[in-house]
Amino acid sequence: MQTDKEFKQVIVVRNDLKLPKGKLAVQVAHASVTAAFEVYKKKKEWFDIWMKQGQRKIVVKVKDLNELEQIYKKAIEMSLPVCIIRDAGLTVVPPGTITCAGIGPAPAELVDKITGHLKLL
């Protein structure tokens, strides 16, 4: 695997939920760890490169669940590592609410094809 490629992870968050900052931070952390663990199990070389490059992470927003699901489906179609985070529902949102998705770590050029148009959170 070439190490001259830039690798990154993108966390895509639903903006319509208007989560409090602390809750939002926890959901983003869940997505980052879950997605990274999946990459570690399935594409360890990508994980290793990402770790050596400083674990770049970007957090972006989508307007609602529909847009998040579209991003998720595109990642699957491109065979990129992706996860969906569903909240346990103990505090702010009902159990099972989809809050965000984690894509990568993966080559930045591939992730950008899916998330490059999204605005930073």
C-alpha positions as CSV (number, residue, x, y, z in Angstrom):
1,M,0.0,0.0,0.0
2,Q,1.3,3.4,-1.0
3,T,1.9,5.7,2.0
4,D,2.1,8.9,-0.1
5,K,-1.7,9.0,-0.3
6,E,-3.5,11.1,2.3
7,F,-5.9,9.1,4.5
8,K,-8.7,10.5,6.6
9,Q,-11.9,9.7,8.4
10,V,-15.1,11.7,8.0
11,I,-17.9,11.8,10.5
12,V,-21.3,12.8,9.0
13,V,-23.7,14.3,11.6
14,R,-27.4,14.9,11.3
15,N,-28.0,18.6,11.8
16,D,-31.8,18.3,12.3
17,L,-31.4,16.7,15.7
18,K,-29.9,19.8,17.2
19,L,-28.0,17.7,19.7
20,P,-26.4,19.5,22.7
21,K,-22.6,19.9,22.4
22,G,-21.8,17.1,24.9
23,K,-24.2,14.6,23.3
24,L,-22.9,15.5,19.8
25,A,-19.3,15.0,20.9
26,V,-20.1,11.5,22.3
27,Q,-21.9,10.5,19.1
28,V,-19.0,11.7,16.9
29,A,-16.6,9.7,19.2
30,H,-18.7,6.6,18.8
31,A,-18.6,6.9,15.0
32,S,-14.9,7.6,14.9
33,V,-14.0,4.6,17.1
34,T,-16.5,2.2,15.5
35,A,-15.4,3.1,12.0
36,A,-11.7,2.9,12.8
37,F,-12.2,-0.5,14.5
38,E,-14.0,-1.8,11.3
39,V,-11.0,-0.6,9.2
40,Y,-8.6,-2.2,11.6
41,K,-10.3,-5.6,11.2
42,K,-10.8,-5.4,7.4
43,K,-8.1,-3.1,5.9
44,K,-5.4,-3.0,8.6
45,E,-3.0,-1.4,6.2
46,W,-5.3,1.6,5.8
47,F,-5.6,1.9,9.6
48,D,-1.8,1.7,10.0
49,I,-1.2,4.5,7.4
50,W,-3.9,6.7,9.0
51,M,-2.4,6.3,12.4
52,K,1.1,7.2,11.1
53,Q,-0.4,10.2,9.4
54,G,-1.9,11.6,12.6
55,Q,-5.4,10.2,12.5
56,R,-7.0,13.0,10.4
57,K,-10.7,13.4,11.2
58,I,-13.3,15.8,9.7
59,V,-16.8,16.4,11.0
60,V,-19.4,17.5,8.5
61,K,-23.2,17.9,8.6
62,V,-26.2,16.8,6.6
63,K,-29.7,18.3,7.0
64,D,-31.5,15.1,8.0
65,L,-31.7,11.3,8.1
66,N,-32.5,11.0,4.4
67,E,-29.3,12.8,3.4
68,L,-27.3,10.7,5.9
69,E,-28.7,7.5,4.5
70,Q,-27.8,8.6,0.9
71,I,-24.2,9.3,2.0
72,Y,-24.1,5.9,3.8
73,K,-25.3,4.1,0.7
74,K,-22.7,5.8,-1.5
75,A,-20.0,4.7,0.8
76,I,-21.2,1.1,0.6
77,E,-21.4,1.3,-3.2
78,M,-17.8,2.5,-3.3
79,S,-16.8,-0.3,-0.9
80,L,-15.5,2.2,1.7
81,P,-15.6,1.3,5.4
82,V,-18.6,2.9,6.9
83,C,-20.7,2.6,10.1
84,I,-24.0,4.0,11.3
85,I,-24.4,5.1,14.9
86,R,-27.8,4.5,16.6
87,D,-28.2,6.2,20.0
88,A,-29.2,4.1,23.1
89,G,-31.8,6.7,23.9
90,L,-30.9,7.2,27.5
91,T,-30.9,11.0,27.5
92,V,-31.8,13.2,24.5
93,V,-33.2,11.2,21.7
94,P,-35.4,8.1,21.4
95,P,-33.7,4.7,21.4
96,G,-32.4,3.7,18.0
97,T,-32.2,7.2,16.6
98,I,-29.5,7.4,13.9
99,T,-27.3,10.3,14.8
100,C,-24.3,10.0,12.5
101,A,-22.1,7.9,10.3
102,G,-18.4,7.3,10.2
103,I,-16.5,6.8,6.9
104,G,-12.9,5.6,6.9
105,P,-10.2,5.9,7.6
106,A,-9.7,5.6,3.9
107,P,-7.8,7.4,1.1
108,A,-9.0,11.0,1.2
109,E,-9.6,11.1,-2.6
110,L,-12.2,8.4,-2.3
111,V,-13.9,9.8,0.8
112,D,-14.0,13.2,-0.8
113,K,-16.0,11.8,-3.7
114,I,-18.8,11.2,-1.2
115,T,-18.4,13.9,1.4
116,G,-16.4,16.7,-0.3
117,H,-19.5,18.8,-0.9
118,L,-20.7,18.8,2.7
119,K,-20.1,21.7,5.1
120,L,-18.1,21.5,8.2
121,L,-20.1,21.2,11.4
